[in-house]
Amino acid sequence: MIAFLIGFLAMVAVAYVFSKLLRLQETGTVNVDSALGQTGEVYLTIPGAKQGLGKIHLKLAGKLMEFDAVTTGHTLTNGTMVTVKRIGADNVMLVEAGS
């Protein structure tokens, strides 16, 4: 009877520890809509007048993320600070130069 009681208590303790550990999980999913209005930096040159895709780096949810980007203005070179104005299909960001 004592062995059964000790085994049962050990099982309850392990279940409690696992339930607490499961609360530490994160989904890792980032809401891309939160990029609107955010400032980022051009990583790969973005051709002007929507002539092609470039890449930008944005910090979202504490993570540095890379997105495809286009601009309606002039060509944006590496290191240029940009602001996200709109998010298009496939998470392509429409950006404008500026801080």
C-alpha positions in Angstrom: 0.0 0.0 0.0 2.9 2.4 0.8 4.6 1.7 -2.5 1.3 2.4 -4.3 0.9 5.7 -2.5 4.5 6.8 -3.2 4.2 5.8 -6.9 1.0 7.7 -7.2 2.5 10.8 -5.6 5.5 10.6 -7.9 3.2 10.3 -10.9 1.3 13.4 -9.8 4.5 15.3 -9.3 5.8 14.5 -12.8 2.4 15.5 -14.3 2.7 18.8 -12.4 6.2 19.5 -13.7 5.2 18.7 -17.3 2.2 21.0 -17.1 4.4 23.8 -16.0 7.0 23.1 -18.7 4.3 23.2 -21.4 3.4 26.7 -20.4 6.9 27.8 -21.5 6.2 27.1 -25.2 5.8 29.8 -27.8 4.2 29.4 -31.2 6.8 31.5 -32.9 4.1 33.0 -35.2 4.6 36.7 -36.0 1.7 38.9 -37.1 3.0 40.4 -40.3 0.3 43.1 -40.1 2.2 44.6 -37.2 4.9 45.6 -39.8 2.7 48.5 -41.0 4.4 51.8 -40.1 7.6 50.1 -38.9 11.0 51.3 -39.8 13.5 48.9 -41.4 16.7 48.8 -43.4 17.2 47.9 -47.1 19.2 44.6 -47.3 19.2 44.1 -51.0 18.7 47.1 -53.4 15.1 47.8 -54.2 14.6 48.9 -57.8 12.5 52.1 -58.2 9.0 52.4 -59.7 8.0 48.8 -58.8 10.5 47.4 -61.4 11.5 44.5 -59.2 11.9 43.1 -55.7 14.5 43.9 -53.1 14.8 42.8 -49.5 14.4 44.6 -46.2 15.2 43.8 -42.6 12.5 44.5 -40.0 12.4 43.9 -36.3 9.1 42.3 -35.4 8.1 40.7 -32.1 11.8 41.0 -31.0 13.1 39.1 -34.0 15.0 40.4 -37.0 13.1 39.3 -40.1 13.7 39.6 -43.8 10.9 40.5 -46.3 10.7 41.1 -50.0 10.0 44.7 -50.7 9.0 47.1 -53.6 8.9 50.9 -53.8 7.0 53.4 -56.0 9.8 56.0 -55.7 13.4 56.0 -56.7 15.8 53.1 -56.3 16.7 52.4 -52.7 20.2 51.1 -52.0 21.6 48.9 -49.2 21.5 50.5 -45.8 18.7 53.0 -46.6 16.2 53.4 -43.8 12.6 52.7 -45.0 9.1 52.8 -43.6 6.5 50.1 -44.5 3.4 51.7 -46.1 1.5 48.6 -47.2 1.6 44.8 -47.2 0.8 43.1 -50.4 0.3 39.5 -51.6 2.9 37.0 -50.3 3.9 39.5 -47.6 5.7 41.8 -50.1 6.2 45.2 -48.4 5.6 48.5 -50.1 8.1 50.8 -48.6 9.2 54.5 -48.8 12.5 56.0 -47.9 12.6 57.7 -44.6 13.3 57.2 -40.9 
